[in-house]
Amino acid sequence: MRIQLWSYNYDPEPQGCAPLSRMLALELSSRGHEVLVVCAHPHYPEPRWGMRLRPYRERRDGIPILRLPLWIGRENGIERMRQELSFATMQTLVSPLLPATDAIVAVTPCFPALAAAMAFSRVRSTPWIMWLQDIVTDGAATTGLIDDGPMLKAAQRFERMAYDSASRVVVISEAFRQNLLAKGVPGEKIVRIFNPSTRHTSQPVDLDGASTDPRILAMGNIGHSQGLDRIVDAFQESTELDALGAQLVIAGHGVAADEVHARIRSERVHMPGVLYGEQLEPELRGASIGLVSQRADIQEFNLPSKLMNYMAYGIPVIASVNPDCETARIVLESGAGWVTDAQNPSDFASIAAARLRDSEALRSAGRAGFAYAKENFHPSAVAARFERVLIDITTRLNGFSPPSH
């Protein structure tokens, strides 16, 4: 099957949607499909790759890639919208020149670029799948990126048009499915497929062989929705964690990184910045606990991919989140760790200290998470589920009954 993956972010970007898109492209290609990636010039989470003024082609891991230029900037809401609109404009301009394809998988974000997918689908009579990584309108409203007013209402109307246009909407959590059902999206159009782990190992990490001082790892985006400033405060105020010599490592970057860094008063808290490629491996191998944090007052509009990677390494998880959210459900259902209420960050510190003193509890949670990840998050399993959706929509378009699976 000829498949085009339209993804704002792609390798070599180390966090966000880029590793997820790379993993899907690799797995679909390994299953014999002809994959073309259409993406932006790398720019996230920091513009370390410079700028390009023209589209260009390259290959990564044997996958052909068409890169599009964009007006890079993420310092404020206006710059972020300008950046996304520049990509959407380039996507619209190049789409008539793209080769024929059997189906498109379009990743959101970038939200405005869905317009190009909708137009391409209509003109070429080609089915497309929306891979919903963030419910962008909900996220923009919750974080204050867009005020409640005409702009938000216009975005919500566009959002509904995109759902109507897509042949399928692949959501990454049950919470997303419920959100779309509440917005009137037909249930038969929605398919839940967990995100793949983008890093995995054949055996769980050796927790007994982790660093001498117990280490809590938080990795990925450092935004306002993670509430890491309060986590840092709670960690530093815990006499129990201090007595254990525990360290907190926050690896990544984001709009709240400076704010979080300003809270550090202890040599036991480290912020090494973005760790690229194999730079992250020692941190994963040395972690005693993986931390997932989300502010309790933030509406759930994404599912942190770090959760999948912790579990794929057999790293026990503490989730400081809303206890009713999808992250909490997965952690508890899998037995991969423990959930604490983000409204009380001190609970995170207390549970972390108690579990760091209980090596058997850590090993048990790590093994449970590893087993769950192997069944649900392994890239080959995720690609197989995507493949079934792709076969379904293309056979229906051509008037055939889909094969049984």
Secondary structure as GFF3:
##gff-version 3
##sequence-region A 1 405
A	DSSP	beta_strand	2	7	.	.	.	ID=ss1
A	DSSP	alpha_helix	17	30	.	.	.	ID=ss2
A	DSSP	beta_strand	34	40	.	.	.	ID=ss3
A	DSSP	beta_strand	56	60	.	.	.	ID=ss4
A	DSSP	beta_strand	63	68	.	.	.	ID=ss5
A	DSSP	alpha_helix	77	94	.	.	.	ID=ss6
A	DSSP	three_ten_helix	95	97	.	.	.	ID=ss7
A	DSSP	beta_strand	103	108	.	.	.	ID=ss8
A	DSSP	alpha_helix	114	124	.	.	.	ID=ss9
A	DSSP	beta_strand	128	132	.	.	.	ID=ss10
A	DSSP	alpha_helix	136	143	.	.	.	ID=ss11
A	DSSP	alpha_helix	150	165	.	.	.	ID=ss12
A	DSSP	beta_strand	168	171	.	.	.	ID=ss13
A	DSSP	alpha_helix	174	182	.	.	.	ID=ss14
A	DSSP	three_ten_helix	187	189	.	.	.	ID=ss15
A	DSSP	beta_strand	190	192	.	.	.	ID=ss16
A	DSSP	three_ten_helix	207	209	.	.	.	ID=ss17
A	DSSP	beta_strand	215	221	.	.	.	ID=ss18
A	DSSP	three_ten_helix	224	226	.	.	.	ID=ss19
A	DSSP	alpha_helix	228	237	.	.	.	ID=ss20
A	DSSP	alpha_helix	239	244	.	.	.	ID=ss21
A	DSSP	beta_strand	247	253	.	.	.	ID=ss22
A	DSSP	alpha_helix	257	261	.	.	.	ID=ss23
A	DSSP	beta_strand	269	273	.	.	.	ID=ss24
A	DSSP	three_ten_helix	277	280	.	.	.	ID=ss25
A	DSSP	alpha_helix	281	286	.	.	.	ID=ss26
A	DSSP	beta_strand	289	293	.	.	.	ID=ss27
A	DSSP	alpha_helix	306	312	.	.	.	ID=ss28
A	DSSP	beta_strand	317	321	.	.	.	ID=ss29
A	DSSP	alpha_helix	326	334	.	.	.	ID=ss30
A	DSSP	beta_strand	337	341	.	.	.	ID=ss31
A	DSSP	alpha_helix	345	356	.	.	.	ID=ss32
A	DSSP	alpha_helix	359	376	.	.	.	ID=ss33
A	DSSP	alpha_helix	379	397	.	.	.	ID=ss34
###
